[in-house]
C-alpha cells in the first residue's frame, strides 16, 4: 500500500513540476535556515560557556551612559582598585587585553600572531587547563624593578626580564610541531630572544566576549601582564576585566558594591578634573599667597581656552588642506567656505569654555593647606 501511495505521489508531482520544485525548494530553505539558526542559538545562548562555573562569572567595565558608551575598558589603576575594593562579593578578578603583533620565525620571516596579555590568575579564574608545562605564577607578572638612578662607570645596561608566555595548543602544534623541547626556551631567533615559553594550553580555549568588545577570540601567544599601579594614567584604558562572584552572592549585591566603587573612582578620575589635578600645587601656592577664588577660576578657564585655541587652529588648518584637496577632485565645486570655518571656530571655543567651567569651579574651592600637604 505504501509503495502504491508513493508512486501516485511521484506521478502527481511529475504532472506539476513547477509546483513540485517550488515546494521542495521552499521546504529545503526553511529547514536549512531553521536548523542553522537553532544551532547558533544553542551554541551561543543555550549551551553553557566552556569555563569553570560560568554562572558565577561577570564582566566588569566602565559604563558611561551619558556618552552612550556602556562597555568601556578599565585602566591598570582601576583594575587594582576594583580588585582590592570589592572583596566582600567577589572571589577574585582577572584582566586581559588582546591584539596582533609581528613575530619573526626562526628563519627570520615575519609572522602575524594573535596575542593576549593576562593577569597571572586568569587561567585559574576561567578554569582553563594546561596541557604541557606550567601555569603562570605570581612572580611572572611582577613589574621589573626601576633602573638605578646613577649607573656605575662602564656598567652594562640591565636587560629587562623576558615576558613569560603560554602558547595555545593549536599554535604550538602548527609552529613547533608539538615539540615539548620548546618549553623553557625563548621564542625568537632560535631561542635567543623573545618571550620565554613555560606552558601550552589545552585545545580549543577561547575568549568569548561580546562582539562590541573587539577582542581576539583565539589568541595564540598568551603572556603574563606586568601591571603596575599607574595612578597618573587612569585615562589609559585597555583591560577587559572578569570577576568571579562568591558563592551565595547575588548579581544585585555585586552591582551595588560596584556602584559604590564607581562613585569612588569618579572622585579619583573625573575627566573634568585633569586640569586641576595636574596643577594642584601651583593653585595651592597661589591661594596661600592670597589669590582670590575668582582669579583662580579665571586662571583655569584661561588655561583650558589656550589649549583649546591651539587645537582649533591646528584642526582648522588641517581641515583647510583637506577641503582644498577635495575641491581639486570635485570639478566645479568649491568646498572651502570661510563662514563655515569661522562658525566652527566659535562653536569650538564655546564648547571649550563650557568644558573648563567645572574644573575651574573645583579649583576655586580648593583648600590650599590640604592641596599643598597632599602634594
FENLIN-V371170 format. One line per field, one symbol per residue. ss: DSSP state (a for helix, b for strand, c for the rest). A space follows every 50 residues. Layout:
ss: ???
This chain:
ss: caaaaaaaaaaaaaacaaaaaaaaaaaaaaaaaaaaaaaaaaaaaacccc cccaaabbbbcbbbaaacbbbbcbbaaaaaaaaaaccccbbbbbbbbbbb bbbbcccccbbbbbbbbbcccaaaaacccbbbbccccaaaaccccccccc cccccccccccccbbbbcaaaaaaaacccaaacccbbbaaacbbbbbbbb bcccccccccaaacccccccbbbbccccccaaacccbbbbbbbbbccccc aaaaaaaaaaaaaaaaaaacaaaaaaaacaaaaaaaaaccccaaaaaaaa aaaaaaaaaaaaaaaaaaaaaaaaaaaaaccccccccaaaaaaaaaaaaa aaaaaaaaaaaaaacccaaaaaaac
